[in-house]
Amino acid sequence: MAALIAGTDIKVVNGTKIDSIIPPTRTTSKTLVAGVDQIIQADPTAGEITFTLPDAVSNPGVRFFVKRIINGNNNVNIETSGSDTLEGTSNGYSLALLDEHLGIYSDGTASWRIYTKDIFSICTMSATAASFTVTDSPTKFTSWDTVVFSTPGKLVGNLTTDVIDILEFQGPVADGYTVNVLFSFGFTNNNTVTFQLMINGALAGTPISVNANGSSKPVSVAIIEQLAVTVATTLELHITAENGGSITGINASMQIQRIGR
């Protein structure tokens, strides 16, 4: 009969200590197996990887920990099987950047729960423009000229259509997104200028207005909004001027960041 003695190392048959075994590095998709895939290092250099969780009911208390160890354009996905959920949804999670990780366990029902995670996504676009013509109706700002940073497969700046693409909703709605817009400009005449964030062409959040007093008197506006997004969609900025005209001397940035890390 074997006995475990406090303070001693537990070893496998070949004499290797359990806590010295290096977790395997996976480069291809697979269904995770209890007792085999407890800790996984994921390297998606060769292509996107999807780890499918086994049936939660049949694996009560089983834990998996997945960490991405290489950057690149391919995602590492963690998805449920059948009708199982992960924190109440069937959306799954994706690891898009180096060192992102997700630790999960089965609660014995048809659900997987998170015990640790570090999942991050962000996109920032900037603009420097001499002028932009606006009207008394919302006009999409189309002078974004630089993508400062974007997260592959999640939040990506699209300069062709002057939007930030929210490509993949993951996890509960409560995770949400934070949007920050900083906009400095002048105006060709005295006017009231209103800025509106739009999600798929629908107003999102609260319009922000500022009084502009002419091109020689620059002003700035800051927009901070928190959004819940449940489908792949786009984020854009619309501008309205009460009396029409042009904004000038533009220096702007628009950033969206996934929260609930």
N, C-alpha and C positions, 0 to 999 in steps of 0.2 A: 504494500500500500504506500503510495507516494504522499509526502507531506511538504508543505510550503513553510519555510523558515523565514521569519521576519528579518529583513536586511540583507538577504541573499539574492543573487541574480537568478531569474528564471531563464532557462536555456532550452533551445530546441535540440533535436537528436544529435546534430553535428557539433554541438557545443557552443554555437553562436548565441550571444545574449539577445533576448527578445528586443530590448530597447536599442540595440545597435544595428538592427536590420534596416537598410535604406529602403524607403518606399519606392515602388516601381514607377518608372516614367512611362506613361501611356501616350502613344502617338496616333491611335486610331479609336474609333467608336466601339463601345461595348455595353452590355447590360451588366451592372455591378453585381458582385456576388459576395454575400456575407462571409466574413472570415478570410476572404481573399483580397478584397479591394478596400480595406479599411482606410488606408491613407494613400492618396494617389497624387503624383506629380504629373501635370499635363503639359505636353509640348505639341502645340498645333501647327508647327512649322510646315508640315506636309499637307495640311488641310484641316477643315473644321472637324472638331471632335464632339460627339454627343455621348454622354454617359446616362444611360437609362436606369432608373432606380427599380429594384425588384418590388414585388408585391409587399405593401407595408404590413398587412394583416399577418402574413406568414413570417415576418421578420421583426417581431416586437423588440424594441430596445436596440436594434442594430444601428450602428453609426457608420457614416462615411464622411471623409474629409478630402476635398479636392482643391488643389492649389495650382494655379497657372504659373509656370516657371520661365516662359519665353514670351517676349512681345511679338507682335505681328498682326496681320490683317484677318486671321482666322479666329473664330470664336471657340470657346470651350463651353459646351452646353450641359446643363444638368436638368433632366426631364423625368416626370413620373410616368408610370405605365398604367394601362387600363383606366379605371375611374379614380385612381388615387389623386390626392392633391398635395401640394407643397405650400404650407402656410395658408391653406384655404383656397388656393387657386390652382389651375392647371397650366399656368403660364410658364413655369419653370424659371431658371436663372441662367445667365450667360456671364462668363468671365472673359473680358475683352482685353485686359491689360496685365502686364507683369505683376506678379505677387497678389493678384486678386484671389480670394479663396471663399469657400463655402463649406460649413460643417453642418450635417443634418442627422437626424435620428428618427426612427419609426416610433410612434406613440402607441402602436398595437392596434390602431383602427386603420381605416383607409387613408391615413394622413402621415406625411413626413413633416417634421418640425426642424427649424433652424436653431442651432445652439451657438454658432458663431458665423460671422460673415464680414467681408470687406469687399464690396462691389462698387465700383466708381465709374461714372461716365459724365463727360462734359463736352460742350462745343462752344467755341467763341468765334464770332465773326466781327471784323472791324470795317470801318468805312472812313475815308477821307475824300471829300468831294467839294468842288467849288460851289455848286448849287443844285437844288432839286425842286422841281415845280410841284406844287400841291394845289388842291381845290377845296371847295367847301364840303366835299364828300371824302370818306376815307380812301386814301391812295397808298398802295403798297410801296414802301421804300425799296428802291431797286438800285441803290448805289453801294451795296456791300461789295468790297473788293478784295478782302483777304480772309482766309480761314486761319485763325491763329492756332487753334487746336481742336481736334475732334477725336472721338472714340470709335474705332472701327466697329461697324455692325450695330451701333447703338444710337449715338448722336453724331450727326455728320453735317457739316456746312455744305450747302449746295448753292454755289455762286451763279450757276446757270439760271436758277429760278429765284434767287435771293431769299432763300428760306433755310431754316435748320430742320433737317429731317429727323424725326423721332422714329427710328426704324423698328425698335423692338420694345414693347411694354413687357416688363417682367415683375413678378412678385405681386404683393397686394397693392391696391390703389393707394393705401396709406403711405407707401414709399414716396410717391409723387415726384415732382420736379420743381426746382426753383429757377425763375427767370430773372435776370438782371439786365437792364438796358441803361446805358449812359449816353446821353445825346447832347452835344454842345453845338450851338448854331447862332446865326444872326437871322434877320428877316428883312426883306426889301421894304416893308412898311409896318406901321403899327398893326398888330393883329393878335388874335388868340389862337394858339396852336395846340392841338390835341393829339396825343399819342395813344395808340391802342394796340395791344397784342392780339393776334388772331390765331386761332387753332382751326385749321381746315376751313378758313374763311368765316368762322364764327367768332364773335367777340369773346375774349377770355380775360377775366379780371376786370379791373376798374380803369376807365380812361383817365389819363393824366393830362391836365391842361396847364399852359404857362402863357403869361402875357409877354409878347415880343414887341420891342419898341424901336425897331429899325436895325439896319445892317451894321451900324457903328456901335451897337449896344448888344453884344453877344449874351446869350442866356444858356442855361443848361437845365436838363431835366433828368431825373432818375426814376426808373420803374423797377419795383421789386414785387414779383408775384409768385405765389405757389400754386401749382397746377396738378390736377390728377388726370392722367392720360391713360386710356384703356385700350387704344388701338394705335397701330402705326399711323403717323400723321405728320403734319408740318407746322412749324412755328414761324410767324412772320410779323413784321411791324408795319402798321398803317398810320398815316399822318393826315390830319385835317387842319386846314386854316380857315378860319371863319370868313375871311374876305378873299381867299385865294392868294396867289403870289408865289414867291420862291424863298426857301430857306437857303442860307449861304454859309460859307466857312464851316462846313460840317466836319465834325470829329466825333465818331460814334463807335460803340461796341454793343453787341447783343450776345448774351451768354445764357445757356441753359445747362443745368446741372442736376443730375439725379440725386435725390436725397434719401434718407432712410438707410444709411450704410450699416 
